[in-house]
Amino acid sequence: MEALIKKDLAVSVMDALTSNICVVDPAGKILAVNRAWLEFSSSNAGSGESAYLGTNYLNVCRHSSGPASKEASEFHRGLQDVLDGQADRIPPAGTALFEG
């Protein structure tokens, strides 16, 4: 029961944030997303239902093309640095693409 309460609290906190948030595992696989992420995904021809759960976010950024591919590449580098323990956070320039 306590684990369920903690999970519900974590989901509520994530959903209260207005930034697009996803939680990834050490390999970059998307494990969870918040409400803002779902809304952004749905309004940008994304996969609203699954919100890319289970997708490797590093691969998405690595293979991005089009007008935002530069920002996706910067985000990829920043995320990879965080996952590798080389940085504590992703630089703001790398997150601009994903702000709603």
N, C-alpha and C positions, 0 to 999 in steps of 0.2 A: 504494500500500500504506500509506503514512504517513497519508493522509487517512482510510482505513478504520480504522486504529488509533486515531486521534483521535476519530472518530465513536463507536467502541465504548467508548472511555474516557468520553466525554461521557454516553452512555446509561447506563453503569454508575454514574457519579457521580449522575446524576439519579435513578436507580432506588434508590440507597442512601438518599436523603432520604425522611423519613417524611411530610413535608408534601406536599400536592397541588400539583404543579408543572406548568405548561404554558408553552411558549415561543410567543410570538406575533410576527408580523411588524409593521412600523410601522403597518399599517392595522387590526391587531387580529385577523388570521386565525391560528388555532391551527395551528402547524407541528409541534409535538412535545409529548408528555406523558410523565410518569413512571409508574411502577408504582402509586404511591399514588393518583394521579389515576384510573387505570384501575379500581382497586378501589373507590374512592369512587363513580365513575360507575356501575359495575355494581351496587353495593349500594343505589343511590338511583334506580333505574328509569331510569338513563341509557343512553346508547349505548355499551355496554361494548366492542364490537368496534372501532368507529371512534374512540371517545372524543372525538367531535366534531372530529376532524382536518379542517381545511379550513373549519371554521365560524368566522364572525366573532364573537369573544368579546365585543366591544363591543356588538354587536347583541343577543346573548343577554342581557347584563346590562341593556341599555337597555329591552328588552321584557319583562323579568321581571315576573311577577305572583305573588300569593300571599303566604304568611307571611314569606318572606325577601326580598321585593322591595325593602324599604328598604336592606338590606345590599347587595343587587345594585346598586342605584343608587349607593351610596357607593363600591363597588368600581369601577363604571364610571367615575366621576369620577376616582378615584385612578389607574386604569390609563390613562385618556386623558391625565391630567397627565404621567405618566411617558413615554408615547409622544410627547407634544408637547414634551418636554424641560423641562417646568415643575416637575418633581419628580424626585427620585432613587429614591424607593420609594413603594409604596402604603401609606397609613396602616394600622396594625393593625386598626382598626375596620372597614375595608373588606375585610379578608381573613377575618374570623370565619366568614362563611357557608360558606367552602370548606375549613375544617379538618375532618379526618376523625375 
